Every structure is written in C-alpha cells, then in structure tokens.
Amino acid sequence: EVKSTKPSVQVYKVAKLFINFFNARKEESRFELMMKYIISSVQLESPKISFIGVFLNKDYSVSWIQLVKDLCTISSSILASLQSNSSAFNKTVAFYSLALITFTSPSTWGVLKHKAVAPLAPHFNQLCHNICGHLVDKGMFSDMKTLLLNGIATSTVTLKKTSLSAINNLCLRPVIYSNFSDKLVSLYILNILCVPALVHQICLLCPELTTQLKSHQVLKVCIQLLAQEQQLKIHFNALEGSYALCLAGNLINLIQLEDSSTVQHYLLDLVLVLTRLLESCAKYVTAKQSNLSHWHPVLGWFSVSLDKYLQATIPIVKLQISKLWQPEAVKLVTFHLQECTKNLTAPSPLPTPSPEEENTAKKLMKVAIEKTKNTVANTQVLINNHSGVGNTVANRLGNPDSTKISLVCAMYETAVRTLSQLRLEILTGLCYGDILLKPLWLFLNSLGPNCGLKAYLELLNANKNGNAPEFQMLTLFCDTLSHLVLILDDSEFYELGQPFQLHEYAILAHFINNFLFKGVWSGILTDPEIPLFVSMHNLLAALRRRDERKSYTSPNFWLIKDLKMNQLTSDLTKGKKSARIIKQKLPHVIPHKERVLMFRNEVH
C-alpha cells in the first residue's frame, strides 16, 4: 500500500508530466506505481492531500479533468492488453478496475466528508458522468469485452470473484448514468451481454450480482431495445451467428433470475426477440458439409468459423440455451396457455356409426334430420349469445389468446428447426409432465368443431406455406406428440392413457386426416415438404401404426367420405399434383378395393 503525503497539486503536476513525456504503456510499472499513489490519496479527507482536491483549484480544474480522463483511458487499455496466463493477471485486473470505479463514482472520495466540500456533491456526480461518457467514447466497452473474453471465455476461468464483480459494476455504470438510453444499452449488448457464458459465470462466481442485474431490469431494457425490428437486425449483423447465439444464451439465463409475474409484462417481446435471434442464426446453417462450412455442436454445419473463445465455451452456451425448455422456463412462457385452459375439459369421444347408417336411404334421411337440428341449435346459440345467456365462448384463430399462445409455440418450433443437434433434447423437454401438450390439446379443441378444422383451412388458403404462428403452434404440437408416441410402450398408450385417452387420439387422427386431405384435394396444400405437412403426416403415420398394431378406432375410420374415386382416377390420369400427393402420401384414405384396382391398372 502506497501512503499519500505529498500535496495534491504537486502530485497532479508530476502525473501530467509523466503522461506528456512518457509512454505509459511501455512504462507500465511506473504508471501503476503512480496510479496506486493517486488512488490512495482519493480516500483522504483533506483537499490539500487528496488528488480530488486539485479539482477545487480553479487554476487547474479544467486540465485536471482532462488528466483524469487520460489516466482512465490508459487504465482501460491496459486491462484489454492483459494476458490471462500471467501470474499477476488477477491482481492487475483488480487494481485497474478499482481505479476506473474510483473515478467514475464519487462514493469513495474522502473530500466529500469535508463540511466545506459536501455541498459540491451534485457537481462531483456530474463530473463522474462526464468521465464515464469519455471512457465510453474511447472504447471502454470494447476493452471490457476483450478482458472478459480472456478471463471467462476460456477452458479455465481465470477471473476471480472480486474482479468479475468490479467489471460488471463498471460496465453497468454508464448505462445507468444515461438512464438506459438506446445507445448505451446497445453498446452493453454488443460488447458485454454477448460474451459467451457471462451470466452463467456471474451466477456461479458472484451470485450477489444477480440481484443488481434484476434490480436494474437489465433483461427488460435489453428486450425492449431488441424488440424493435431494425435494432435487432443491426445487432445481429454486428454479432453474426455464433455470438448472437451467445447473446440468446445469456438472455435465457437472465429469464431465470426474474420473477414470473414481472416477465409476463414483456413476455411477447421476449418471445419475439428469441424467435428472431434463432431465425437469424438459421441463415448461417448450411445443409451439408463443404469447404466453406464448419461443424457447430448446436447448429450443425455452419458457415461461420468458431474462434477460440467460442470453442472453449460452447458446452456452457449449450447448457444456457437448454434452460429454455426446462420445466421452469416452459411454465413461465406458457403461463397464458395454462390460464386459458384451466377450466376447459377433455373432448368427448367421436360418435360411432350405427348399423342403421349402412342403409343409404336411412343414412340420407338421418343426415337431413341432423342438419335441421344443427340449424335450430345454431339459431338458439345466436339468440343466447345476443341476449347474454351463457358465459362459455370458444377460442378462435386470430384472437389475442390464440396469438399469444401461437407466438410462444413458434419460438419453440423455431428452436426445434434451428438447433438441429438439440432437436431430440428439446422435444423431450417439452414432453415433460403436462406442462405443454395437454393444455395445448385442450386449446386446440376449443377452436371449434374438429379442432377448428374449418378455420385452419381458411387460414391455409391465405398462408399456403403454412408458416404463420398458428400453424407453427400446430406443427410444434405434432412434432412433440410424435416424439412421445414413438417412445410410449403399449401399456402407457392403450391402458394408462398417457398423455391422452384413446378416444382423444382418435379425435386428433380424424382432424389431421381431414385437414391434410382437404388441404391437398382443394389444391391449397401443394408442397408435401413444408414443415407443417411433414410434422402432421409424421404424427398421422405414428397414430396409424398404433391403430394397426391394436385398433382404437371404428371400422373404416381412416377413409375419407368426401373422396370421389372417379375424379381421383381422372386426376391421376391427367397427372394432377393433388392426386399424386394423395396417392403417395395419403393412400390410406382410399378404400382397399380401389387401391387394388389402381395397382392392377398400373401393372397392366
């Protein structure tokens, strides 16, 4: 420890000469000794000895401010140049971090205890804001990023608890001083929050800092900025793929530090930001190995190479991202889904055709009677709704509840598609318990008759690619349930009813079968390779295999009554695409006898 006994003005003059005539970077040992002397004097109460006291002398105040800015700038650049394998690394980091913290906040300035100086406290605060602004302009955030990468983004974390805490405080300080302006929040995101595994190491080494991050609502202010589409594009282009993934990992890590009730206020923005980050990362993913691609443990073949920091921290980044589909996070982001479905009941079984219906005349008569009954019932429902009778209102596609739930599902579906190497892990996490599948199934059933089949077909007509959030909700449900159906044993599927009863599987199969057939037959669904078709067809195939092993449906369940064989045969002869898709992808909707005849015709 260096004791300060020289008059502050004399110290100031010596420091100024040193800065003007010596290269501080080449004379680091001398510069460090001088800084230790200056920092030790700051805590003294006497203005004559404290280095801060020079500011009170109007002859030197302006040049003193410039000197302090120069000293801080040099200290920041020294921190960026330190090598983490040096024996004095942590000691040097701790000292220069202390120096920067000392001059960017007057809380440790001893002269403020002096009665004559105490009234100047607001001016000292403004002075610190000024110094902070200068440091930001001179690249302090970039220096801190380099320091953090060298200290924590390595195979062995070298930064100590106190140093990491000091750096975090130092980085947040200008952001807080600016009242969380877009410019400073942007710099914080681009240089600090994108450091691989940063939040993970903060939680591990100095968990008390999480309270500070929470109290300053760091997650909220970052999400509010990134929720602006143009800002998100700017930040992603600056970070590129891998560091954008690290940013997503840190944001996901921050979610766990927040209260569920707090996150709900900006949940949609959070979901949109994570979805867009993942979608942007997908642009760098390549279909196969090439001379220009690199293997990424999370994304697969990637067009951007991994530097040494990313290679060292990718297991932790993977761990951070995986928190998104852990039960706590799934409960948090699907809170609205849970609330919307808590009073909904499971659907009742489909009506079984009676022997009478085999008679065509009786069947037609019954259909006519049923239509009359439905017309009367629908009229009564309209009267009741108009008069306020009843309080149960079915959900529908496009209403606020449906939109919120669809956007959350779209985020998870984007994760399934983008994070190709974690696909099975994501689906397994989403299958856990009854957090997602059961509430989502109840919600789908509340969209109208046959799971809102009519509404979905109308939406498909407007969105033929099937990439609207409402379709991504359906795709996620099919992907997740397909994964679960494949791993359930017979007792779980047929006897225990996990996760659904057998009649519910039949209702679901009926919906998917009719949706795919009507979509293809009407010419709306023309591409069997889109994710929506692939996911629904995979689930339908899984349910059919279960039914073939041990039937849980009624006879002729898989046949489509609307299918006209004469027209199908004619369309196949003409080479129509819709007919080919039905023949190749949905042959089970054609009666077996007709399929045999089609086969014989092709053979001959």
Secondary structure, 3 states (H helix, E strand, C coil): CCCCCCCHHHHHHHHHHHHHHCCCCCCHHHHHHHHHHHHHHHCCCCCCCCHHHHHHCCCCHHHHHHHHHHHHHHHHHHHHHCCCCCCCHHHHHHHHHHHHHHHCCHHHCHHHHCCCCHHHHHHHHHHHHHHHHHHHHCCHHHHHHHHHHHHHCCCCCCCCHHHHHHHHHHHHHHHHHCCCCHHHHHHHHHHHHCCCCHHHHHHHHCCHHHHHHHHCCHHHHHHHHHCCHHHHHHHHHHHHHHHHHHHHHHHHHHHCCCCHHHHHHHHHHHHHHHHHHHHHHHCCECCCCCCCCEEECCCEEECCCCCHHHHHHHHHHHHHHHHHHCHHHHHHHCHHHHHHHCCCCCCCCCCCCCHHHHCHHHHHHHHHHHHHHHHHHHHHHHHHHHHCCCCCCCCCCCCHHHHHHHHHHHHHHHHHHHCHHHHHHHHHHHHCCCCCHHHHHHHHHCCCHHHHHHHHHHHHHHCCCCCCHHHHHHHHHHHHHHHHHHHCCHHHHHHCCCCCCHHHHHHHHHHHHHHHHHHHHCCCCCCCCCHHHHHHHHHHHHHHHHHHHCCCCCCCCCCCCCCCHHHHHHHHHHCCHHHHHHHHHCHHHCCHHHHHHHHHHHHC
